[in-house]
Amino acid sequence: MSHKAAKIGVTSLVLLTAFGVLLYTTLGESMQYYKYVDEVTAQPDAWKDKNLQVHGHVVPGSIGRQRDSLDYRFEIQRNGQKLTAFYSGVVPDTFKDDSEVVLTGRLTSDGFMATDMTAKCPSKYEAAAPPLGGAPPK
C-alpha cells in the first residue's frame, strides 16, 4: 500500500469516527421509542427512565384531577394491560373516557410521567354510515 493510500485511509477513519461520535451524542438524549401500553407493561424494566411515546386508550372513569390544578392522573390500556399515567398541563379538548392518546414522557416506578399529550376522539374520525334506501343522496 502506498503512503498516499494510507493517509487517505487514516483520514477517512478519523472523519467517520468523529461523525459517528457526533451523531451519537446529538441523538442519544433525544431518541424516543414509540410503544403500545401492552408492550411497555410486558417489560417495564426495559423501558424505565427512557424517553417514550406510549399509545393507548383512556380507561373509562379513571380520569382524576386535583382541585384547582392542571394535574391529571388516569389510566391508559391496550389489550387488557393498563398503565397509570400522570400529566400536568392543559389537556386537548378530545381527552376523555375511551379517547385514543399518545403520551410522551418517561416510565418511572410510580407510573408514566407524561410531558406531552395528543388525543383524538374515535367518533370524530369515523366515516358516516351509508343512507338506507339504496340510492345515494344528490
Salt bridges, closest charged atoms under 4 A:
ASP38 OD1 - ARG78 NH1 2.93
GLU100 OE2 - HIS55 NE2 2.59
GLU100 OE1 - LYS120 NZ 3.82
